[in-house]
């Protein structure tokens, strides 16, 4: 009974919001762009699109377009700016507030991509209840974690940056 009531309340709250596309832009950035740099496409359709915005609302609540752009670019390792951008606003009727989300192609520099001081190929270690794990970074996924692979393992594992320490050979 309680689960049914809770589910009903959640459905009602999320149905009381509207998602509206408020604009399309060729390019947007909060950083200075180097005109002679060789930028490459890092990720297509990054950010919150109209179907996924309600899920994204749990992660971030950008109160300005600047914040929405920063959040989208920051979640792609090496990201510098967005192209082919759609800007959305989400109006939550029960709170009388609006939030912004952007969707677009994230572009950045192809060489020396790093995130939070880590880059692909760095040797790192992390510790858990099983002991210390020495590994190599195989991928930079988002602003929270990266993929690491231990020497004696076949698959990579997602680990939070906060748990990693760089090590020398």
C-alpha positions in Angstrom: 0.0 0.0 0.0 2.8 2.4 1.0 4.7 1.6 -2.1 1.7 2.2 -4.3 1.1 5.6 -2.7 4.8 6.6 -3.0 4.9 5.5 -6.7 1.7 7.5 -7.4 3.2 10.6 -5.8 6.5 10.3 -7.8 4.5 9.9 -11.0 2.4 12.9 -10.3 5.4 15.1 -9.4 7.3 14.1 -12.6 4.2 14.6 -14.7 4.0 18.2 -13.5 7.1 19.2 -15.4 7.4 20.4 -18.9 10.4 20.1 -21.2 10.8 22.7 -23.9 13.4 23.2 -26.5 14.3 26.9 -26.4 16.9 27.1 -29.1 19.5 25.6 -31.4 23.1 26.9 -31.7 25.9 26.0 -34.1 28.5 26.2 -31.3 28.7 27.2 -27.7 31.6 27.5 -25.2 32.4 29.0 -21.9 36.2 28.9 -22.7 38.4 30.6 -25.1 38.8 28.5 -28.3 42.3 28.4 -29.9 41.7 29.1 -33.6 44.7 27.2 -34.8 44.2 24.1 -32.6 43.2 20.8 -34.2 40.0 19.9 -32.3 38.3 16.6 -32.8 34.9 15.2 -32.1 35.0 13.4 -28.7 31.4 12.5 -28.1 28.1 12.7 -30.1 24.9 13.8 -28.5 26.3 14.4 -25.1 24.1 16.0 -22.4 20.4 15.7 -21.7 18.1 15.2 -24.6 14.3 15.6 -24.3 13.8 11.9 -23.4 16.5 11.7 -20.8 16.2 15.1 -19.2 14.1 13.9 -16.3 16.8 11.3 -15.5 19.5 13.9 -15.8 17.5 16.2 -13.4 18.6 13.9 -10.5 22.3 14.5 -11.3 22.4 18.2 -11.9 20.2 21.2 -11.7 21.7 23.9 -13.9 20.0 27.2 -13.2 21.7 28.9 -16.1 22.8 28.0 -19.6 26.4 28.5 -18.6 26.1 25.9 -15.9 24.4 23.5 -18.3 27.2 23.9 -20.9 29.9 23.4 -18.2 28.2 20.3 -16.9 27.9 18.7 -20.4 31.5 19.6 -21.5 33.0 18.6 -18.2 31.5 15.1 -18.3 33.5 14.3 -21.4 37.3 13.9 -20.9 39.2 16.6 -22.9 36.0 18.4 -23.8 36.3 22.1 -24.7 33.2 23.2 -26.5 29.9 22.0 -28.0 28.7 22.0 -31.6 25.2 21.3 -33.0 23.6 22.3 -29.7 20.0 22.2 -28.5 19.1 24.1 -25.4 16.2 22.9 -23.2 14.4 24.3 -20.2 12.6 22.1 -17.7 9.9 23.8 -15.7 8.9 22.1 -12.5 5.4 23.3 -11.8 5.2 22.1 -8.2 8.4 24.1 -7.3 7.9 27.0 -9.7 11.5 26.7 -10.9 13.2 26.1 -14.2 16.4 24.3 -15.1 18.5 24.2 -18.2 20.0 21.3 -20.2 22.1 21.3 -23.3 22.6 18.5 -25.8 25.3 18.5 -28.5 28.5 17.2 -29.9 31.5 17.7 -27.5 34.7 18.7 -29.2 38.2 18.9 -27.7 41.9 18.3 -28.3 42.8 14.8 -29.4 46.3 14.7 -27.8 47.1 14.7 -24.2 43.5 14.4 -23.0 43.5 14.4 -19.2 40.9 14.6 -16.6 41.4 15.5 -13.0 45.1 15.1 -13.5 44.8 11.6 -15.0 45.2 10.6 -18.6 45.0 7.3 -20.6 48.1 5.2 -20.0 48.8 6.6 -16.5 49.9 3.9 -13.9 47.7 4.2 -10.8 46.8 2.2 -7.8 43.7 2.0 -5.6 42.9 0.2 -2.4 39.9 -1.8 -1.2 39.3 -4.5 1.4 41.1 -7.0 -0.9 44.3 -5.0 -0.9 46.2 -2.6 -3.2 45.5 -2.9 -6.9 48.1 -1.6 -9.4 46.6 -0.8 -12.8 46.7 1.3 -15.9 44.1 3.8 -17.0 42.4 2.6 -20.2 39.7 5.2 -20.6 38.4 8.4 -19.2 34.6 8.1 -18.9 33.2 11.1 -17.2 33.8 13.6 -14.4 33.5 11.0 -11.6 35.3 7.9 -12.8 37.7 6.3 -15.3 38.3 2.8 -16.6 41.4 0.9 -15.2 42.8 -2.4 -16.1 45.0 -4.5 -13.8 48.0 -6.2 -15.3 46.8 -9.7 -14.5 43.1 -9.1 -15.5 41.4 -9.2 -18.9 38.6 -6.6 -18.3 38.7 -3.0 -17.3 36.9 -1.7 -14.2 35.3 1.7 -13.5 36.9 3.4 -10.5 36.3 6.9 -9.1 39.1 9.4 -9.5 39.0 10.2 -5.8 40.1 6.6 -5.1 43.1 6.6 -7.5 46.8 7.5 -6.8 49.4 7.9 -9.5 52.4 5.7 -9.2 55.8 5.6 -10.9 57.1 2.6 -12.8 
